[in-house]
């Protein structure tokens, strides 16, 4: 898939969720290269049938692990990497040859283009496939534009395409013509889940004619590829660190008498930690 000037559009994971019979301890060892810089903290379970959960990150990218309970005992831990975290979670899991079944995988293409043209192309292809299309978001006539989302097909099907006005939705200086075409795959059969655990983002797009056609036709309307290399402040790991450990930092300031003294202590502790890791 290439833009008219020949620039390739690279499909990448934006959600990677799976279950594995590998024990929690072994699974955490597999993910340790990531969680060492993004520490997991206890979280209330969001999925029914699981006893406990661990989480790191926030809206811009997160890792959520459910384990224990009836579902955890029957199917093993459930791991969900979302947003900017998902490519690394998929990479580590696959590199360690962890046997797993993918319950959901989202593949995204980010680019700059005219939303109205891409929206019409999206709806035309969905119509041809007998898939309904639905719009949500800001009305075109609204003075304040927060972006629109166009869904194709059904959320309960194996495959669903979605077109986002991502630049308007994220704000924070992103281009207003920054769009995202996303392909969601949610298999229900064990064989399909196993097959997706081996498939690359490009392979997944090739599984459905609609996904292939939308990717190629909309790429032809793109002015350029767009690399999402930053998140709004409220989506960053730093922000979520403050949310999770704000009480610790405030107590540290109280114990040392001033923010400057607490900062010096943090600097010293980081230096000692780095030295310990090199020994």
C-alpha positions, 0 to 999 in steps of 0.5 A: 500500500503506497500513497500517490508519491510512492511512500509506503503506508505501514500497517501496525498493531493498535490493539493486541489481545490474547489468552495463553495457558502459560502461567502468570509468572512465566508470562511476566518474565516474557514481558519484563523487557517492557514492564521494567520501564512501565511497572504494572500495578494492581487494577480492578478486573474489567473482564468477567470471570477473572479474579485479579488484574495488573495494568500500566499505561493509560489512554494513549497506550496500555497493558492490562493483564487479567488472571485467576478466577474461573476464566483464568483457571480455564483459559490462562491469563488474558493479555491486552496491549493497546495503542502505542504499547500493542506492537511491543507486546505482540513482538515480545510474545511472538519472539518467545514463542508463547502459545496463545490465541488472539481474541482481538487485533486492531491494525491501523494505517495513519496518513494525511488526506481529505476526510470527505473523499476518504469517507465516500470511498469507505462507504462505497466499498462497505455498500458493495460488500453489503455492510452498513456504515454509521457516523458518529462525532461532530456535525460538519456544520459545527463551529467546534470540530472534535472529529468524526468516526465512520464504522463499517459492518458490525462490532460483533463480526470477525472483521470491522473497518473504521475510519477516524479523523484522528488529528481532530480527535487527538488535538494537541497540534496534530494535523487536522487532516491526520486520518486513521483507517483501522481494521479490527479482527475479533475471531471466535473460533480456536483455529482462527485465534491460533492463525492470527497469533502468527499473522503480521499486520499486513497478513491480517489485512489480506484476510478480507477483500474489504480490508485489502480494497479499503487499504489500497483505495484510501492509500491512493487518496493519501497525501502522505503517511503520518507517524504518530510519534507523540501522544497528548500530555494526558496520554503519556506514560509520565502522566500516568506515572503521576496519577499512579504514584502522586501520593508517593511523590507528595510524601517524598516532598514532605519528608525532604522539606522541599520539591528541590530536595525531593528532586535531588533524592530522585536523581540520586536513586535513579543513578544508584539504580542504573549502577546496580543494573550494570553490575 
